[in-house]
Amino acid sequence: MSSVSPGYMTPLASPWYMTPPPLASPGYMTPWLRPKAGSQLLRSEQRRNQAWISRNDHYNQNGIYDDDERRLLADVFGSYDNKLRPVLSKTHNVTVKLGLTLNQIMDVIEKFELLSVSLYVRQKWENPLVAWNKSEYGGIVQVNLDPSTLWKPDIYLYNNADSGYDGSLYGFTAKIKVNYSGTNTWLAPKIFTTSCKINVKYFPFDQQECRLKFGSWTYDANSVDIFPEEDQASIKGYQKNGEWDFIGFPCKRSILYYPCCPDSPFTDVTCTLIIRRKTLYYWVNLIIPCMLITVLSLLSFIVSTDSGERVGLVITDLLALTVFMLIVADILPPTSEVVPVISIYIICSTIEVGLALVATTIVVQCYHTNPDINVMPFWVKYFICQKLGGLLGITHVKDKKEEEQAKELDDETVTNHMGFTLNQIMDVEGIYDDDERRLLADVFGSYDNKLRPVLSKTHNVTVKLGLTLNQIMDVDHLVEGITKLIDNMEEQDEGNSKRDDWILAATVIDRFFLILFALVILLSTILTFATIPSYPEVPLA
């Protein structure tokens, strides 16, 4: 062991870290025991030599240990009690400045009204009990200490909603920066889960304000006073969220009096995170599909009434809208304060599709009505078939056909046919009485207009009728047969006319409902989305 240095002031001779390592002596080992070049033992020897040289740098020329930080900790913090408030007088209070930096919006759980956000928390306060003169300790201006060795303010997140975390800000394990002037700065990252009142009125075109309230749990303002570090929380290094746009993060100080301590003011810092929802996702996956399904219900008034798919189409649309309502209900909280705008739109669409189902049922029922059982009321024929049908440009199909047939019919040909028929009847053998001739003439004369369409459609009716009359010898039987024929034709025409009236009414109602529901759907969509407030442009984060 080396001799004691004359200037060394400790009882020890020469400390171990002052003694050169044995491997540094070239004659310490025999040549065949010396480590080979590049071996692990040689590398260890070299590192040991470097460490010894580094330790030696902390000593002056007289061999005195010159570790300023060690002396600082021993002198300043050796007798420090971290249970005491860092004040020189009990009448003084500790001023704590609280600052936040937004790192990322993790999640907004609307159904449970929770906000999860990643923040960098900054706490700064003055502790005159741990100040020092930097010139006495080698110019050291700052040391980093374990938080368990210092006093810390008991600041909590008041509206904490994390079951696995009590919301305290003094449980961080990050070291505290202590400045020579006594300023303590504590920086720590933390993911907070806090309650957030969700306003669903304009969902999904909503803007939310979530508050984070920080304050001392036991100290009033006379002992610990809290101030925001800045009016706006920092967003340096902010990572954008795919669902929410960042709008602002203002912070303000409040003074409150609680029922437990009416004479003691308590201060807190409330930072309000303002975010706005991005709507593209909801347009693509919710709003546009809902619009398309509502518009598809109009096809029920375009599809042919004979088709059996009209009612089924509307029922399918109604079920699809019910699914969208369940999706929205699963996203939003079960609140009864307001009805979201998207829910209003889906409810209106559901009502419209439901009424379209009723209207389609009415049209189908009207189209398939049996005229022999249900006689059309006069008001239906007048107001729907005539007035409303004329307004919509829908006229009776039978009237059009008769007009077309009348144009194609040659009156002169009909006259010839009727004249030939009457001549054949008048020439029937066995008819000599003038009264009988007048009777036949009156019968055929009175039904001349009714027989014209028959003669125009079938040119051989006259021939067949003539052959039949030649075989009839009894005029009474002839008149009876013709009368029955005319009666049957009248009954058939009357039945077809009643049937056509119901079809006309169904067509008019169908067209009316198509126009009505198209206007209602368009108007309800415009009015619903017109209530959405207009927000200013999103500021660049």
Residue pairs with C-beta under 8 A, 6 or more apart in sequence:
1 13
1 14
1 19
2 13
2 14
2 18
2 19
3 13
3 14
4 13
4 14
5 14
5 62
5 63
7 61
7 62
7 63
7 64
8 14
8 62
8 63
8 64
9 64
14 63
17 52
17 55
17 56
18 55
18 56
18 59
18 63
20 52
21 45
21 48
21 49
21 52
22 28
23 29
23 45
23 48
23 49
24 45
24 49
24 52
35 41
35 42
35 45
36 42
58 65
58 66
58 67
59 65
59 66
60 66
66 138
68 137
68 138
68 140
69 137
69 138
69 140
69 143
71 137
72 132
72 137
72 140
72 143
73 143
75 132
76 130
76 131
76 132
77 130
77 145
77 149
80 129
80 130
80 149
80 150
82 148
82 149
82 150
82 151
83 151
84 129
84 151
85 94
85 151
85 223
85 224
86 94
86 125
86 126
86 127
86 128
86 129
86 130
86 151
86 182
86 184
87 93
87 94
87 128
88 128
88 129
93 221
93 222
93 223
93 224
93 225
94 125
94 126
94 153
94 219
94 223
94 224
94 225
95 125
95 126
95 225
95 227
96 123
96 124
96 125
96 153
96 155
96 216
96 224
96 225
96 226
96 227
97 122
97 123
97 124
97 125
97 226
97 227
97 228
97 229
98 121
98 122
98 123
98 155
98 214
98 226
98 227
98 228
98 229
98 269
99 121
99 122
99 123
99 124
99 228
99 229
99 230
99 233
99 234
100 119
100 120
100 121
100 122
100 212
100 233
100 234
100 249
100 251
100 271
101 119
101 120
101 122
101 233
101 234
101 235
101 236
101 237
102 117
102 118
102 119
102 233
102 234
102 235
102 238
102 246
102 249
102 273
103 118
103 119
103 120
103 189
103 237
103 238
103 239
104 117
104 118
104 238
104 239
104 241
105 115
105 116
105 117
105 118
105 241
105 244
105 246
105 273
105 275
106 116
106 117
106 118
106 191
107 114
107 115
107 116
108 114
108 115
108 116
108 196
108 198
108 208
108 210
108 243
108 244
108 275
109 115
109 116
110 198
110 200
110 203
110 331
110 332
110 333
111 330
111 331
111 332
111 333
112 333
113 195
113 196
113 197
113 198
113 333
114 161
114 193
114 194
114 195
114 196
115 193
115 194
115 195
115 196
115 210
115 273
116 191
116 192
116 193
117 191
117 192
117 194
117 210
117 212
117 273
118 189
118 190
118 191
118 192
119 189
119 190
119 191
119 192
120 187
120 188
120 189
121 169
121 172
121 186
121 187
121 188
121 189
121 190
122 185
122 186
122 187
122 229
123 152
123 153
123 155
123 169
123 184
123 185
123 186
124 183
124 184
124 185
124 186
124 229
125 153
125 183
125 184
126 181
126 182
126 183
126 184
127 150
127 151
127 178
127 182
127 183
127 184
128 182
129 182
130 150
130 178
130 182
130 184
131 180
131 181
131 182
132 140
132 180
133 180
134 140
134 141
134 180
140 180
141 179
141 180
142 177
142 178
142 179
142 180
143 177
143 178
144 175
144 176
144 177
144 178
145 175
145 176
145 178
146 175
146 176
147 170
147 172
147 173
147 174
147 175
147 176
147 186
150 176
150 178
150 184
152 170
152 176
152 186
153 169
153 170
153 216
153 219
153 224
153 226
154 168
154 170
154 216
154 217
154 218
154 219
154 224
155 168
155 169
155 170
155 214
155 215
155 216
155 217
155 226
156 166
156 167
156 168
156 169
156 214
156 215
156 216
156 217
157 167
157 168
157 169
157 192
157 194
157 212
157 213
157 214
158 167
158 213
158 214
158 215
158 268
159 194
159 195
159 211
159 212
159 213
160 166
160 167
160 192
160 193
160 194
161 193
161 194
161 195
162 192
162 193
165 193
167 192
169 188
169 190
169 214
172 186
172 188
172 190
173 188
174 186
174 187
174 188
174 189
176 184
176 185
176 186
177 184
177 185
177 186
177 187
178 184
179 185
192 212
194 210
194 211
194 212
196 208
196 210
196 211
197 210
198 208
198 332
198 333
199 206
199 208
199 209
199 338
200 206
200 332
200 333
200 335
200 338
200 340
201 338
201 339
201 340
201 341
202 340
202 341
202 531
202 532
202 533
203 277
203 328
203 331
203 332
203 340
203 341
203 342
204 277
204 279
204 282
204 286
204 287
204 342
205 277
205 279
205 341
205 532
205 533
206 276
206 277
207 247
207 274
207 275
207 276
207 277
207 535
208 274
208 275
208 276
208 277
209 272
209 273
209 274
210 272
210 273
210 275
211 270
211 271
211 272
211 273
212 270
212 271
212 272
212 273
213 268
213 269
213 270
214 226
214 268
214 269
214 270
214 271
215 226
215 266
215 267
215 268
215 269
216 223
216 224
216 226
216 266
216 267
220 261
220 264
220 265
220 266
221 255
221 264
221 265
221 266
221 267
222 264
222 265
225 267
226 253
226 267
226 268
226 269
227 253
227 267
227 269
228 251
228 252
228 253
228 269
228 271
229 251
230 251
231 250
231 251
231 252
232 248
232 249
232 250
232 251
233 249
233 250
233 251
233 271
235 246
235 249
235 541
238 246
238 541
240 246
240 541
241 275
242 278
243 277
243 278
243 281
244 275
244 276
244 277
244 278
245 275
245 276
245 277
245 278
245 538
246 274
246 275
246 538
246 539
246 541
247 274
247 275
247 276
247 538
247 539
248 272
248 274
248 539
249 271
249 272
249 273
249 274
250 271
250 272
250 274
251 269
251 270
251 271
251 272
252 269
252 270
253 267
253 268
253 269
254 267
254 268
254 269
254 270
255 265
255 266
255 267
256 265
256 266
256 267
256 268
257 263
257 264
257 265
257 266
258 266
276 535
276 538
282 342
286 324
286 327
286 328
286 342
287 342
287 345
289 324
290 321
290 324
290 345
290 346
290 349
291 349
291 525
293 317
293 320
293 321
293 324
293 349
293 353
294 317
294 321
294 349
294 352
294 353
294 521
295 521
296 313
296 317
297 313
297 314
297 317
297 352
297 353
297 356
297 517
298 356
298 514
298 517
298 518
298 521
299 313
300 310
300 311
300 313
300 314
300 356
300 357
300 360
301 356
301 359
301 360
301 363
301 510
301 511
301 513
301 514
301 517
302 514
303 309
303 310
303 313
305 363
305 364
305 367
305 506
305 510
306 367
310 360
310 363
310 364
311 357
311 360
311 361
311 364
314 353
314 356
314 357
314 360
315 357
317 353
318 350
318 353
318 354
318 357
321 346
321 349
321 350
321 353
322 350
324 346
325 343
325 346
325 347
325 350
328 340
328 342
328 343
328 346
332 340
332 343
341 528
341 529
341 531
341 532
344 528
345 524
345 525
345 528
345 529
348 524
348 528
349 521
349 524
352 517
352 520
352 521
352 524
355 517
356 513
356 517
359 509
359 513
359 517
360 513
362 509
363 506
363 509
363 510
363 513
364 506
366 502
366 505
366 506
366 509
367 502
367 503
367 506
369 502
371 495
371 498
371 499
371 501
371 502
372 495
372 498
375 498
376 498
376 501
376 502
376 505
380 505
381 501
381 505
384 505
384 508
384 509
385 396
385 501
385 504
385 505
385 508
388 508
388 512
389 395
389 504
389 507
389 508
392 508
392 511
392 512
392 515
394 504
394 507
394 508
394 511
396 500
396 501
396 504
397 500
397 503
397 504
398 496
398 497
398 500
405 453
405 456
408 456
409 452
409 453
409 456
413 456
414 452
414 455
414 456
417 455
417 462
418 444
418 448
418 451
418 452
418 455
420 462
420 466
421 444
421 462
421 465
421 466
422 440
422 441
422 444
424 462
424 465
424 466
424 469
424 470
425 440
425 444
425 469
425 478
426 437
426 440
426 441
428 469
428 470
428 472
429 473
430 473
430 475
431 437
431 440
431 475
436 475
439 475
439 479
440 475
440 478
440 479
443 479
443 482
443 483
444 451
444 482
447 482
447 486
450 486
450 489
450 490
454 461
454 489
455 461
455 462
469 478
472 478
